[in-house]
Amino acid sequence: MGLYSKRPSAIPTDMAEWPGMDDVRVQAVNKAAPEHICSFMPAEWHPQRAVQLTWPHDATDWAERLDEVTDCYLRIAYEISAVEPLIVVCKDAETLSALLHKQLPQRCVDNIRLVQCPTNDTWARDHGFITVNVEGEYHLLDFRFNGWGGKFDAELDNAINRHLYASGLVRGVYEDHLDFELEGGSIESDGLGTLLTTGACLLNPNRHHDISKEDVERELLARLKAKRVLWLDHGYLAGDDTDSHIDTLARLCPNDTIIYVKCEDNADEHYTELQLMEQELQAMLTMSGKPYRLLALPMAPALYDESGLRLPTTYANYLVVNGRVLMPSYGDSELDSKAKAVIERAFPNRSVVMVDCRILVWQHGSLHCCTMQYY
């Protein structure tokens, strides 16, 4: 028997007979935003039509620990497909189909579709489409992905969106934004016109070397249909190759709330930068001119790779899906429980489910980095 159950049938790779997809889409369109907002980038907690994973394989950097990361992806796939449709981009659909049927219950298998195409890596958050609602119609924005500033090969990952769109599994108006570098993990939206991001990433010369902060902000506002951008100039995690993605540090939540990583140990290398980041967050105001409600996450336990280098563990890298929040855990029951309680305060109407992500940080990412939602 597998992790959850054993089933023999095959997983289709197209939209045919995928129950509930159109119903979910209609609900998302109807509930996405207040009537007075015509165009906007949805917040992650808006009703979702599906979530994407890009599956690890033996030609990625996961090769030497493939069994471990596969087990983690199976758990993530289970938790997502239990509540909404799941799209999986993969190298070999036939082999993955057999694995999913062996390990997952039929109710989850029925909610999964596979798209076979070449991939460099697995971080769907950064190579996936970014969705914007334009006057009630969803647009799929295909931005350029350059391997986090040219650090890693990304040619195949940069083409995934076009394969995915051709499959018909994501529906919406395709928009070519390949003239602009933008990763999903570098921006947060509250669905009401506010974006939150970090200057360390979006103003890094390895992303936008020839334009000013004002130019970058102007592009974000126009392309993502936003009204304003809130910039963090402080905050980082050791071992983070993204140049401080916002989804590792601070997250916008419902009801004018921001969850953020707080460091209280003045001997920790992160202490000064995260204290300064906290001060920046305390000074930020909502659209109505009020301070945000701030909820502090504990610093995740320090984990190290085989060379002794610290890995970027963070509880901020959670994923919101329909009806629940999937949060990364790191093997420290006390800290994991404290972080869970904070996330439950931010999302009181959703269950919070822990997923052990210690293997994911070995490659310098976590749960949110693996996923991308569609509306």
GUMIGU-922216 format. One record per residue (C-alpha): residue number from 1; x, y, z. Coordinates in steps of 0.001 Angstrom, whole numbers, plus 500000, padded with zeros to 6 digits. Layout:
<rs>
(r NUM (X Y Z)) ...
</rs>
This chain:
<rs>
(r 1 (500000 500000 500000)) (r 2 (501093 503579 499375)) (r 3 (501068 506605 501609)) (r 4 (497304 507036 501454)) (r 5 (495762 504289 499276)) (r 6 (496270 502300 496090)) (r 7 (494242 502840 492916)) (r 8 (494831 501354 489437)) (r 9 (493262 503767 486937)) (r 10 (495034 506373 484756)) (r 11 (495142 510143 485271)) (r 12 (493906 512095 482232)) (r 13 (496112 514910 480980)) (r 14 (493357 517168 479641)) (r 15 (490313 519071 480905)) (r 16 (487753 516442 479893)) (r 17 (485632 515132 482760)) (r 18 (487383 517177 485414)) (r 19 (484376 517741 487690)) (r 20 (483885 521056 489383)) (r 21 (486410 523146 487448)) (r 22 (483928 525493 485823)) (r 23 (481920 525783 489052)) (r 24 (485036 526773 490977)) (r 25 (485933 529325 488319)) (r 26 (482491 530947 488411)) (r 27 (482635 531185 492208)) (r 28 (486072 532795 491977)) (r 29 (484899 535397 489464)) (r 30 (481845 536246 491554)) (r 31 (483651 536500 494892)) (r 32 (487054 537808 493874)) (r 33 (486757 541446 494931)) (r 34 (484380 544176 496017)) (r 35 (482241 545575 493225)) (r 36 (484035 548935 493152)) (r 37 (487349 547323 492144)) (r 38 (487381 546744 488386)) (r 39 (490869 545330 487888)) (r 40 (493169 543842 490506)) (r 41 (495685 541150 491350)) (r 42 (493790 538687 493566)) (r 43 (494958 538008 497079)) (r 44 (496015 534419 497646)) (r 45 (493016 533788 499917)) (r 46 (490481 534532 497177)) (r 47 (488613 531465 495854)) (r 48 (490986 529413 493740)) (r 49 (490347 527369 490626)) (r 50 (493523 525272 490923)) (r 51 (497094 525128 492225)) (r 52 (500198 524196 490212)) (r 53 (503136 522035 491254)) (r 54 (506213 521423 489100)) (r 55 (507426 517938 490005)) (r 56 (511081 517156 490891)) (r 57 (512962 514628 488723)) (r 58 (516384 513062 488340)) (r 59 (517723 515781 486015)) (r 60 (517171 518520 488612)) (r 61 (519272 519484 491617)) (r 62 (517056 517110 493623)) (r 63 (518684 514050 492041)) (r 64 (520686 512903 495075)) (r 65 (517700 513222 497437)) (r 66 (514906 512480 495005)) (r 67 (513069 509935 497174)) (r 68 (512868 512354 500098)) (r 69 (511621 515308 498082)) (r 70 (509146 513082 496210)) (r 71 (507611 512048 499533)) (r 72 (507250 515730 500444)) (r 73 (505636 516553 497093)) (r 74 (503237 513642 497517)) (r 75 (502148 515086 500845)) (r 76 (501682 518543 499317)) (r 77 (499771 517036 496374)) (r 78 (497526 515171 498783)) (r 79 (496703 518239 500878)) (r 80 (495941 520409 497839)) (r 81 (493984 517881 495764)) (r 82 (491856 517037 498801)) (r 83 (490283 520515 498597)) (r 84 (490737 521770 495024)) (r 85 (492066 520852 491567)) (r 86 (495804 520366 491208)) (r 87 (497846 520819 488020)) (r 88 (501206 519046 487981)) (r 89 (503896 519944 485450)) (r 90 (506213 516969 485080)) (r 91 (508964 515391 482999)) (r 92 (507246 511995 482586)) (r 93 (503458 511950 482926)) (r 94 (503081 508169 482614)) (r 95 (505508 507418 485448)) (r 96 (504126 510118 487694)) (r 97 (500563 508972 487011)) (r 98 (501442 505491 488218)) (r 99 (503071 506896 491366)) (r 100 (500128 509131 492219)) (r 101 (497681 506264 491793)) (r 102 (499777 504089 494031)) (r 103 (500144 506690 496787)) (r 104 (497014 508864 496779)) (r 105 (493309 508088 497288)) (r 106 (491039 508117 494261)) (r 107 (489239 511273 495384)) (r 108 (492574 513119 495141)) (r 109 (493638 511437 491905)) (r 110 (490374 512573 490315)) (r 111 (491334 516164 491146)) (r 112 (494784 516050 489478)) (r 113 (495827 516783 485898)) (r 114 (499314 516343 484464)) (r 115 (501179 518449 481904)) (r 116 (504345 516899 480482)) (r 117 (507139 519259 479471)) (r 118 (510878 519770 480099)) (r 119 (511847 521587 483310)) (r 120 (515054 522836 484920)) (r 121 (513730 522879 488468)) (r 122 (510604 522821 490616)) (r 123 (509844 526301 491932)) (r 124 (506422 526994 490399)) (r 125 (505939 530164 492432)) (r 126 (508615 531903 490407)) (r 127 (508175 530491 486902)) (r 128 (504363 530209 487016)) (r 129 (501793 532609 485592)) (r 130 (500828 535592 487735)) (r 131 (497062 536070 487556)) (r 132 (495323 539438 487298)) (r 133 (491585 540045 487106)) (r 134 (490808 542648 484447)) (r 135 (487220 543829 484739)) (r 136 (485965 540373 485702)) (r 137 (488112 538382 483281)) (r 138 (491252 536588 484380)) (r 139 (494499 537349 482561)) (r 140 (497531 535067 482800)) (r 141 (500693 537172 482873)) (r 142 (503813 535417 481616)) (r 143 (506823 537275 483029)) (r 144 (510461 536545 482288)) (r 145 (512139 534205 484787)) (r 146 (515933 534389 484782)) (r 147 (516855 531922 487514)) (r 148 (516853 534495 490339)) (r 149 (519200 536904 488684)) (r 150 (521123 534437 486529)) (r 151 (522179 532191 489412)) (r 152 (520720 529009 487848)) (r 153 (519707 527705 484429)) (r 154 (516109 528661 483703)) (r 155 (515562 528381 479951)) (r 156 (513236 525374 480267)) (r 157 (511376 526779 483267)) (r 158 (510894 530062 481444)) (r 159 (508960 528154 478747)) (r 160 (506677 526185 481113)) (r 161 (503856 528745 480995)) (r 162 (503538 528424 477239)) (r 163 (503337 524621 477518)) (r 164 (500793 524972 480307)) (r 165 (498652 527418 478371)) (r 166 (498690 525174 475300)) (r 167 (497415 522292 477442)) (r 168 (494154 524124 478123)) (r 169 (494379 523423 481851)) (r 170 (494719 527095 482725)) (r 171 (492085 529381 481269)) (r 172 (492269 533096 480788)) (r 173 (493700 535718 478486)) (r 174 (497395 535073 477851)) (r 175 (499572 538175 478259)) (r 176 (503202 538237 477147)) (r 177 (505298 540130 479719)) (r 178 (508584 538447 478843)) (r 179 (510203 541865 478541)) (r 180 (510032 542242 482335)) (r 181 (511602 540036 485018)) (r 182 (509224 539178 487867)) (r 183 (508922 536172 490187)) (r 184 (505713 535337 492029)) (r 185 (507533 534982 495339)) (r 186 (508741 538569 495146)) (r 187 (505293 540200 495430)) (r 188 (502281 540053 497738)) (r 189 (498815 541430 496941)) (r 190 (495909 542142 499282)) (r 191 (493429 542056 496384)) (r 192 (492488 545670 497104)) (r 193 (495229 547485 495250)) (r 194 (498229 547183 497589)) (r 195 (501413 545308 496677)) (r 196 (504149 544459 499195)) (r 197 (507679 543723 498005)) (r 198 (511379 544106 498810)) (r 199 (513886 546446 497252)) (r 200 (516643 543859 497711)) (r 201 (514994 541688 495058)) (r 202 (513158 543925 492605)) (r 203 (515759 546685 492612)) (r 204 (518687 544285 492342)) (r 205 (520748 544893 489172)) (r 206 (520460 541175 488417)) (r 207 (516721 541728 487866)) (r 208 (516408 545297 486565)) (r 209 (519822 546798 485972)) (r 210 (518837 549679 483747)) (r 211 (515716 551198 485328)) (r 212 (515059 553154 488516)) (r 213 (512881 552302 491512)) (r 214 (510282 554707 490180)) (r 215 (510304 552912 486834)) (r 216 (509987 549476 488469)) (r 217 (507100 550713 490585)) (r 218 (505389 552230 487565)) (r 219 (505667 548896 485726)) (r 220 (504284 546939 488692)) (r 221 (501295 549243 489065)) (r 222 (500441 549118 485373)) (r 223 (501008 545427 484765)) (r 224 (499456 544139 488001)) (r 225 (496581 546653 488100)) (r 226 (497625 547908 491536)) (r 227 (497225 551272 493215)) (r 228 (500348 551408 495361)) (r 229 (503512 549527 496277)) (r 230 (504847 549150 499813)) (r 231 (508613 548569 499833)) (r 232 (510678 546854 502504)) (r 233 (514316 547915 502531)) (r 234 (515382 545553 505324)) (r 235 (515092 541870 506108)) (r 236 (516852 538801 504762)) (r 237 (517384 535103 505468)) (r 238 (520751 533378 505391)) (r 239 (520945 530880 502547)) (r 240 (518232 532575 500478)) (r 241 (519204 532669 496771)) (r 242 (516160 534796 495828)) (r 243 (517634 538083 497106)) (r 244 (514945 538376 499805)) (r 245 (511642 537329 498311)) (r 246 (508791 538848 500266)) (r 247 (507164 535433 500792)) (r 248 (510041 534447 503066)) (r 249 (509726 537547 505263)) (r 250 (506255 539142 505408)) (r 251 (502826 538272 504029)) (r 252 (499672 540285 503498)) (r 253 (496612 538715 505148)) (r 254 (492877 539507 505331)) (r 255 (491567 542388 507418)) (r 256 (494578 544698 507043)) (r 257 (496905 542196 508699)) (r 258 (500555 541446 507985)) (r 259 (502328 538319 509233)) (r 260 (506080 538699 509472)) (r 261 (509189 536920 510721)) (r 262 (510512 538268 514019)) (r 263 (513937 537547 515503)) (r 264 (514266 538045 519272)) (r 265 (517742 536574 519742)) (r 266 (520244 539423 519558)) (r 267 (523018 536886 518963)) (r 268 (521354 535656 515782)) (r 269 (522781 537006 512513)) (r 270 (519271 538058 511433)) (r 271 (518489 540129 514519)) (r 272 (519369 543635 513333)) (r 273 (517904 543344 509843)) (r 274 (514633 541791 511038)) (r 275 (514295 544379 513810)) (r 276 (514663 547112 511173)) (r 277 (512119 545316 508974)) (r 278 (509677 545229 511890)) (r 279 (510087 548996 512324)) (r 280 (509308 549491 508623)) (r 281 (506159 547395 508940)) (r 282 (505069 549344 512028)) (r 283 (505319 552572 510019)) (r 284 (503233 551297 507086)) (r 285 (499621 552418 506767)) (r 286 (496621 550803 505140)) (r 287 (494769 552418 502243)) (r 288 (492515 554073 504825)) (r 289 (495496 555528 506676)) (r 290 (495519 553190 509700)) (r 291 (498409 551045 510960)) (r 292 (498399 547423 509930)) (r 293 (497616 544720 512446)) (r 294 (500981 542968 512783)) (r 295 (501343 539323 513795)) (r 296 (504871 538113 514499)) (r 297 (505975 534620 513511)) (r 298 (508769 533023 515515)) (r 299 (512125 532564 513867)) (r 300 (512153 529031 512453)) (r 301 (514769 526601 513805)) (r 302 (518235 526972 512338)) (r 303 (519015 524169 509888)) (r 304 (522303 523672 508047)) (r 305 (523440 521894 504905)) (r 306 (526240 519343 504693)) (r 307 (528782 522163 504377)) (r 308 (527571 523868 507536)) (r 309 (525835 526722 505701)) (r 310 (522581 527950 507219)) (r 311 (519405 527223 505261)) (r 312 (516519 529711 504802)) (r 313 (513910 528186 507124)) (r 314 (510853 530430 507499)) (r 315 (507261 530009 508641)) (r 316 (506175 532861 506353)) (r 317 (506380 530534 503344)) (r 318 (502888 529081 503803)) (r 319 (500280 528474 501073)) (r 320 (496639 529538 501292)) (r 321 (494239 527191 499484)) (r 322 (490470 526845 499507)) (r 323 (489387 526364 503112)) (r 324 (492816 525844 504642)) (r 325 (496384 527057 505002)) (r 326 (499299 524697 504422)) (r 327 (502257 525771 506556)) (r 328 (505831 524505 506538)) (r 329 (507126 522766 509650)) (r 330 (510765 522097 510449)) (r 331 (510906 519393 513112)) (r 332 (510773 521641 516186)) (r 333 (507394 520912 517754)) (r 334 (507428 523957 520049)) (r 335 (508301 526492 517342)) (r 336 (506082 524768 514774)) (r 337 (503114 524994 517161)) (r 338 (503783 528648 517967)) (r 339 (503890 529507 514262)) (r 340 (500687 527552 513632)) (r 341 (498887 529545 516325)) (r 342 (499933 532834 514690)) (r 343 (498737 531736 511253)) (r 344 (495438 530576 512785)) (r 345 (494943 534092 514168)) (r 346 (495458 535567 510701)) (r 347 (493133 533038 509031)) (r 348 (490514 532189 511696)) (r 349 (488087 530668 509200)) (r 350 (490574 528167 507753)) (r 351 (492179 525072 509170)) (r 352 (495987 525185 509325)) (r 353 (497809 522023 508266)) (r 354 (501512 521423 508822)) (r 355 (503733 519914 506107)) (r 356 (507284 518889 507004)) (r 357 (509473 520961 504659)) (r 358 (512956 520197 505955)) (r 359 (513871 518564 502646)) (r 360 (512686 521618 500674)) (r 361 (514996 524047 502444)) (r 362 (517909 521812 501488)) (r 363 (517451 523426 498056)) (r 364 (516796 526847 499639)) (r 365 (513018 527010 499211)) (r 366 (509904 525943 501076)) (r 367 (506205 525215 500619)) (r 368 (504965 528451 499059)) (r 369 (507908 528454 496641)) (r 370 (506756 525086 495226)) (r 371 (503273 526239 494289)) (r 372 (501288 528740 492220)) (r 373 (497540 529311 492473)) (r 374 (495028 530090 489705)) (r 375 (491610 531737 489945)) 
</rs>
